[in-house]
Amino acid sequence: MFAKPGLLRPALLAALALLAACSNRGDETSATLKTLAALQAAATRAVSPDEAAAQPPLTRAVLNTIDGEFIQAEIEKTGSRAFMYISAERNGQAAGSEGGRLLVWRTENDVSLTLRDGVLIETRGLGGDLVSAEGGPALAAVRSRSAGQGAKRQVYSALDNKPVVMNFVCAVDDLGPETIVIVERRHATRHLRETCELKGGTVVNDYWVDSRGPTVWRSRQWAGPNIGYVTFRQLTP
């Protein structure tokens, strides 16, 4: 049995991260700040245990007033959620041997999740973190929006902070076109499913990739034996 991972603190989750992202701009208008405050209030309603029939935490009208890219991440094991902003970006050769667009997404309390072209390669601040990972066949499939197969290597931090290496053999199936809805906006996607085998079990990752481009609008990805599955939704742009 694995220890419970660190939480993303849902009572704080929304606007604090967004405000941290915006604080470097210095030119936020009063209207934008009010919008962020409204987003915080909506998120608080959404996670309050006292409101069984909570309203949706976001609307597209609210998101349309906010500049920049934001995602929502949720740890399935705990139900902890956070809105996250980009704290670092590297592209091409600067992103490492697998290239692409590497984004470090962060919360206000310094939990970070790193995605390469939408594929999870690193976590920090959760305990039992994903130290590093190859994109492998999932990355190739997301980029081509097609099936594939291959091997990949991932390194996790055990609870005693010692690295644990896992080598997977994976196959990616193209489950076909699928229209998904994220906060009132419809996205035409291809649903790709990566199935990875290793000693002792199977890991299944799902990606909903834009039918016409590289954006992964939604995904469900395994972050290791301690953290478990994390779901991602691309909220903006």
N, C-alpha and C positions, 0 to 999 in steps of 0.2 A: 504493500500500500504506500502510495506516495504522499508526501506532505502537501498541504494546501498551498498553492502559489500565492504570491503577493497580489493584492487586489488593486484595481484601478479606481477605487473609491467612488462609487456611483453617485453619492450625494454631492460630490464636488464636480463631477465629470465634465460638464459641457463647456460653459463659457469661460471657465478659468483657463483651459487649454487654448481656447480661441483668443482670449485676451492676451495670453502670453505671446501668441503668434503675432498679434497686431501691435504689441507695445513697442516694437522696434520701428514701426512706420512713423509714428509721431504726428501724423496728419489725419487721424481718424476723425470723422465728423461726429457731431452729437447724435445724428440720426443713426449712424452705424453702431455707436456705443449702446444706444437704446435697443437696437436690434439684438445685439449680443446679450444684453440683459434679459430681453424677452426669451431668447434661446435658453439661457440659464434657467429661467423660471419654468419654461416648458419641460426641460429635462428633469428638473426637480419633481414636477408633477408626475412625470412618467415613471420614476423609480420610487415614489413614495409608497410605503406599504399601507398607508391609510386610505389610499384611493384605489379601490378595486377596479373601477371603470375609468382609468386614466385616459386622457386624450392623447392622440399621437404627439410625440415630443417635438416633431419638426413639421414645418410646412414648406412647400416649394417657394412660396412667396417670401418667407423669411430667408431661405438659402439664397434666393436671387439677389438679395441686397448685400451679400457678403463677398468680398474679393478673396481670391486665392482658392487653393485646393484643401479640402478637408475630408477625412474619412471617419467612419464609426467602426470601432473594433469591439468585439465581445468575446470574453473567455467563457466557453460553454459550460465548463465544469462548475463555475461559480456564479454565472450570470452577470458578472461585472462588465460594465460597458464604459467606453470613453470616446469622446470626440477628440481627434488628433490632428495636429498641424505639422507641416513640413519644417523640420529644423535643419536639415542639410540635404543637398542634392548633388549628385555626381553623374556625369554622362560620358558615354564612350570609353576611351582608354582610362580615363580618370576613375571609372566605376569598377575597375579590376578586370581580371582575365575574361570574365563572361560579358563584359560591356553592358550596353543597354542604359536604362535610366534607373539609377539607384536612389531611393528616397528613404530618409530616416524620418519616421513619423513619431511625434512625441506628445506626451501629456504634460500638464503643469507640474506634476510631481515626479518628472524625469523618468517615467517608464517610456521606453522606446521600442518600436517595431520597425525593422528595416525590410523593405520590399524592393526586389529587382524586377522591373517590368511587371509588377503585381504578384511576384512569387516571393514568399517569406524566406528570408535567409538569415535573420538574426533577431534576437530579443534581448532586452536589458531591463533589469529592475523588477523582474517578476519572481526570481528564485527558480533554480533549476532551469536556467535560461538555455535557449538555442544559441550556442556560441558562434557557430558558423555553419553555412550550408551551401552546397552547390545547387544551382537551379535545375540542372540535369534535364531529363526529358520533359518535365513540366514547363520549364522555361522555353525550350524549343517549340513545344506544342502551342503555348500561348502566343509566341511570336508568329507562328505560321497558321494558327487557328486550325490545326489538324492533328490527327493521331500520331503517336510515336512510341518509342520504347528506349530503355537504356538503364544505366546504373547511376547512382548518385551517393554522395557521402555527406553525412551530417554529424556535427559534434555538439553534444549537450553537456551541460554542467550538472554533475550529480550534487546531491545535497551536501556532500563534504567538499564541494568545489572542485573535485577531480573531473577531468574531461572523460566523457563516454563517447566513443566513436560508433556510429551505426552506418552500415553499408546496405543500401537498398537495391533491389532489382525492380524496376518500375515499368508499367505500361500505361499509356494515356489513350483513352477511348474518346472518340468524338460522338457525343450523344445527340448531336444535331442542333438545329436552330431552336431558340427559346426566347420568348419575350418576357423580361422581368420588369418589375416596377420598384423604383427606389424613391421614396418620398414624392409620390405623385408624378414621377417622370418615367416614361416607358423607354426601355432600351432593347434593341434587337441584338441578341447575342448568340454565340455558339457555346454550348455547354460541354466543357471538357472535363473528364474524370480521370485522375491519376490514381492507379492502384499499385502500392509498393509492398513487396514481400520482404520479410526478414525473419530471422529466427524468433519464434515465439508469437508471431502475429502479422497482421495486415494493417496498413495505413491507407486511407482513402482521402484524397484531396479533390475538391471540386472548384472549377473556375468558370465563370460566365464572362466570356471575352466579347467585346464589341465586334459585331459582324463585319465592320468596315475599317477597324483600326485596332491599335494595340491595347486599348484601355480594358483592364479587368474591372468590371463594374461591381462584381460580387465574388467572394470566394470563401471557402471553408478549408482551412489548412491546419495540419498537425504541427504543433510547436514543441513536441517532445513529451516524454512520459510523465513529467511533473505538471506542465501547463495544460497539456491536452490540446483540444481543437480551439482555434480562434476563427471567428467569422469576421469578414471585412465587407463594408459597403462604401463605395465611392460616392460621396454626397455631392461634391462640387469639383470642377466646374460643371 
